[in-house]
Amino acid sequence: MNILLVEDEFDFQKILAEYLVMSGFNVFTANHGKDGLEVFRNNHIDICILDIMMPVMDGFSLAEKLREMDPSIPIIFLTAKNQKEDKHRGLRLGADDYITKPFEAEELVLRINNILRRTSTDSESISVNSIGKLKLNREELKLISDANEYQLTIKEAELLSFLALNKNQVIQREKILNQLWGKSDYFMGRSMDVFISRIRKYLQDDPDLSLETIRGVGYILRELS
């Protein structure tokens, strides 16, 4: 697996890169977002680890550009700030995880492995081909209606498939979080809320579908027909 590590603190970057190599990964490094973008363009990358506060181009700006190039690329943010605003913005950008400095390198490796394990089985977990009148292209991660074609991220496709497999049933928030995000906490819950909002917009193309919130419990995808 190839990792892109973008971190402007050279000594910290070197330590992390060495530990990741010792853990069996190929590591590409960059000192700021602009260099990181070039590395991403010129190499096959499986997962990105981005510091937020960097010169030239910060981690948020880099993540937005990476998402334009590859909507499904897993992203972990590193932040020295224990602030909700940073985490919320990162999760709105579709980040798969975040780690607040300081942290142990071993924790980063565990989180990387958890993300890669989930994403490596996503194509297998997406076992529905249609949701109402919408068609799900599993290979290209596209949701297709008569009027629109939506490019999905892996997480969107995974969540949409999970809801469809359990349609007309109430699913607890904690069950979705533990199944698809690997843990249930406040910030991962906010991340899921972002994806739920996106999926609601996609489902508007079929008036027989509705994704409803059951307050205090979870969600239900209703199919009227």
ZIFENKA-V708483 format. One record per run of one state. SS is the DSSP state (H for helix, E for strand, L for the rest). FROM is the first residue (numbers start at 0). LEN is the number of residues. Records with the same first field share a line. If there is no record, write none. Layout:
SS->FROM-LEN + FROM-LEN
//
This chain:
L->0-1 + 6-3 + 22-3 + 30-2 + 42-4 + 51-7 + 69-4 + 79-4 + 92-4 + 100-4 + 120-1 + 125-4 + 131-2 + 137-4 + 144-4 + 151-2 + 165-5 + 181-4 + 203-5 + 214-3 + 223-2
E->1-5 + 25-5 + 46-5 + 73-6 + 96-4 + 129-2 + 133-4 + 141-3 + 148-3 + 170-2 + 208-6 + 217-6
H->9-13 + 32-10 + 58-11 + 83-9 + 104-16 + 121-4 + 153-12 + 172-9 + 185-18
//
